[in-house]
Amino acid sequence: MTEQVSVIIPVFNAEFFIENAVHSVLKHDCVGEVILVEDGSTDSTSKKCCELALRYSKVKCKMHPNHENRGAAASRNLGIQLANFPIISFLDADDIYYENRFKEALLLLRENPSIQACYGIVEVINLDTGRKKNMGFLKKSPSTSVLTYLLKGGYFHTNSITVRKSFFKEVGFFDQVCWPHEDSELWIRMASKGKVSPIVDKAPIASYSIHNNNLSKVASIKSKKIMWNEVYNKVYGLPIGVFNKILILKQLFKFWLRAISN
């Protein structure tokens, strides 16, 4: 398989995870480069990233100016801008890719030029309790598009998306204002401006780890209100159909009312 994927990994205080993450990516022959964006870590992560870059020719270690901490959105955006290959994928520094990560995704993009991005299932693993579950199913029905699925609150994880780099020129990048929902907001923008498709493989293609050191529980009513306000500003005026516009208004009003009541 031809090398054609740039994998972007934002890295912050992941000294115990980053090596496993990188190794899981390098197992895939289709990966042309792994861009580690070291996001101002305060532990030994920066040193480990530099060591990995020295050890593996495909691994590159990048930082923000003055080694600032700018967050995952800015780090992913920097990685996108630096990427040298036409296909982009992402991985969180404390997660791993599975052996089937690109098998169906790249085939789907090759055989369907109209598809700009595709996603699969991730396995959510709670490292503290050992519990596992799958995330990312698109509920199948004749009237359900990916955009409708997302506007109803559906979700797929950043670790599972595979995107044509050229698509970012049309839809833009991750929006830090929407943190910690910058990924959800971007997926909605993508689905409103191009074709985003689930892959055929229903087996998990990556992991998503929940543990005491990550930011899995930072969402709030206020942050969701901000995210849906941005969706309204950026997507509502597009030709997405009356039903999808109603869904946007429904989500926006729901979180505005909850914010007011709290």
C-alpha positions in Angstrom: 0.0 0.0 0.0 1.4 3.4 -1.0 2.4 5.8 1.7 -0.2 8.5 1.7 -1.4 9.3 5.3 -0.2 12.0 7.7 -1.1 11.0 11.2 -1.3 14.0 13.7 -0.9 13.4 17.4 -1.3 16.4 19.8 0.7 15.6 22.9 0.4 17.0 26.4 1.7 15.3 29.5 1.5 11.9 27.9 4.9 10.5 29.0 3.4 7.1 29.9 1.4 6.7 26.7 3.0 8.3 23.7 5.5 5.6 22.8 2.7 3.0 22.5 0.6 5.4 20.5 3.4 6.0 18.0 4.2 2.3 17.7 0.6 1.5 16.9 0.7 4.1 14.0 4.0 3.0 12.6 2.7 -0.6 12.1 0.7 0.7 9.1 2.6 0.8 5.8 0.3 3.5 4.4 1.5 6.0 7.0 4.0 8.4 5.5 4.6 10.5 8.6 3.6 10.9 12.2 3.5 14.5 13.3 3.8 14.8 17.1 2.7 18.3 18.2 4.2 18.7 21.7 1.8 21.1 23.4 3.9 22.6 26.2 4.0 19.5 28.4 5.4 19.9 32.0 6.6 16.3 32.4 9.1 14.3 30.3 6.8 14.1 27.3 8.8 16.6 25.2 12.0 14.6 25.7 10.2 11.4 24.7 8.8 13.0 21.6 12.3 14.1 20.5 13.7 10.7 21.2 11.0 9.1 19.0 11.7 11.6 16.2 15.4 10.6 16.4 14.6 6.9 16.4 12.1 6.8 13.6 12.5 8.6 10.3 8.7 8.9 9.8 8.2 10.7 13.2 8.4 14.4 13.4 8.3 16.5 16.6 6.8 20.0 16.3 6.0 22.6 19.0 4.2 25.9 19.2 6.3 29.0 19.4 8.1 29.4 22.8 6.9 25.8 23.6 3.4 27.3 24.6 0.5 25.2 25.6 -2.3 26.0 23.1 -4.6 23.0 23.4 -5.6 20.1 21.2 -7.4 22.2 18.6 -4.5 24.5 17.9 -2.1 21.5 17.9 -4.2 19.5 15.4 -4.5 22.6 13.2 -0.7 23.1 13.2 -0.3 19.4 12.3 -2.7 19.8 9.4 -0.8 22.8 8.1 2.5 20.9 8.3 1.2 17.6 6.8 2.9 16.5 3.5 0.4 13.8 2.5 -3.0 14.1 0.9 -4.8 12.1 3.6 -5.1 13.2 7.3 -5.9 11.2 10.3 -5.6 11.9 14.0 -4.8 10.0 17.2 -4.9 11.1 20.8 -1.6 10.6 22.6 -3.0 8.1 25.1 -4.8 5.9 22.6 -3.8 3.4 19.9 -4.7 2.4 16.3 -5.8 -1.2 15.7 -4.5 -3.3 12.8 -7.6 -2.6 10.7 -7.4 1.2 11.1 -7.0 2.1 7.4 -8.1 -1.0 5.6 -11.6 0.1 4.8 -11.1 3.8 5.2 -8.5 4.2 2.4 -10.4 1.8 0.1 -13.6 3.9 0.5 -11.8 7.1 -0.3 -10.0 5.7 -3.3 -13.1 4.2 -4.8 -15.4 7.2 -4.1 -13.8 10.5 -5.1 -17.0 12.3 -3.9 -16.4 11.2 -0.3 -14.3 13.8 1.5 -14.0 12.0 4.9 -15.0 8.8 6.5 -15.1 7.4 10.0 -15.4 4.1 11.9 -15.9 2.7 15.4 -13.6 3.3 18.3 -13.4 1.1 21.4 -13.9 3.2 24.5 -11.8 1.8 27.4 -12.1 3.0 31.0 -8.6 2.3 32.3 -9.8 2.7 35.9 -12.7 0.2 35.8 -11.8 -1.9 32.8 -15.2 -1.4 31.1 -15.3 -1.2 27.3 -17.9 -0.1 24.8 -18.1 0.9 21.2 -18.6 4.5 19.9 -19.5 5.8 16.5 -22.5 3.8 15.1 -24.6 5.6 12.5 -28.2 4.4 13.1 -29.4 3.2 9.8 -32.7 4.4 8.3 -33.6 5.6 4.9 -34.0 9.2 6.1 -30.9 9.5 8.3 -27.9 11.2 6.8 -24.6 11.7 8.7 -25.5 15.3 9.2 -28.8 14.5 10.7 -27.2 11.9 12.9 -24.7 14.5 14.2 -27.4 17.2 14.7 -29.4 14.7 16.8 -26.4 14.4 19.1 -24.7 11.5 17.4 -20.9 11.4 17.5 -17.8 9.7 16.2 -14.4 10.0 17.7 -11.4 12.0 16.3 -9.3 8.8 16.4 -11.6 7.2 13.8 -11.8 9.9 11.1 -9.8 9.9 7.8 -10.0 13.1 5.8 -8.7 14.4 2.5 -6.3 17.3 3.4 -7.9 19.4 0.6 -11.2 19.3 2.4 -9.9 21.5 5.2 -9.5 24.4 2.7 -13.2 24.3 2.2 -14.5 23.7 5.8 -11.7 25.3 7.9 -10.0 23.9 10.9 -10.8 23.0 14.5 -12.3 25.9 16.4 -10.8 26.4 19.8 -13.9 28.5 20.8 -15.9 25.3 20.8 -13.6 23.5 23.3 -14.1 20.7 24.4 -16.5 20.1 21.5 -14.3 21.4 18.7 -14.3 18.0 17.0 -18.1 17.7 17.1 -18.5 21.2 15.6 -16.0 20.4 12.8 -17.7 17.1 12.0 -21.0 19.0 11.6 -19.4 21.6 9.3 -17.8 18.8 7.3 -21.1 16.9 6.9 -22.9 20.2 5.9 -20.4 21.1 3.2 -19.3 17.7 1.8 -19.8 14.0 1.9 -18.8 12.2 5.1 -19.4 8.5 5.3 -19.2 5.7 7.8 -16.9 2.8 6.8 -18.2 -0.7 6.2 -16.1 -2.3 8.9 -18.1 -2.5 12.2 -15.1 -3.7 14.2 -13.3 -1.0 16.2 -10.4 0.6 14.4 -8.9 2.5 17.3 -9.1 2.8 21.1 -10.2 5.8 23.2 -9.0 5.7 26.8 -10.7 7.2 29.7 -8.6 7.7 32.9 -8.0 10.2 35.7 -5.3 12.2 33.8 -7.3 13.0 30.6 -10.0 15.6 29.9 -13.0 13.3 29.3 -15.3 14.9 31.8 -14.9 18.6 31.2 -18.1 19.2 29.1 -20.7 21.5 30.6 -24.0 23.0 29.6 -22.2 26.3 28.9 -19.7 24.7 26.6 -22.4 22.9 24.7 -24.4 26.2 24.4 -21.3 27.8 22.9 -20.8 24.9 20.5 -24.3 25.0 19.2 -24.2 28.7 18.9 -21.2 28.3 16.6 -23.1 25.6 14.6 -25.9 28.0 14.1 -23.6 30.8 13.0 -21.7 28.6 10.5 -24.1 26.0 9.3 -27.7 27.2 9.6 -27.5 29.4 6.6 -26.3 26.6 4.3 -28.6 24.6 2.1 -29.0 21.7 4.5 -32.7 21.2 4.4 -35.5 22.4 6.7 -35.4 19.4 9.0 -31.7 19.8 9.7 -32.2 23.5 10.4 -35.0 22.6 12.9 -32.6 20.2 14.6 -30.0 23.0 15.0 -32.6 25.3 16.5 -33.8 22.6 18.8 -30.3 21.9 20.2 -29.5 25.7 20.5 -32.7 26.4 22.4 -32.2 23.4 24.6 -28.8 24.4 25.9 -29.7 28.1 26.1 -32.6 27.3 28.3 -30.5 25.0 30.4 -27.8 27.6 30.8 -30.4 30.2 31.9 -32.0 27.8 34.4 -28.6 27.1 36.0 
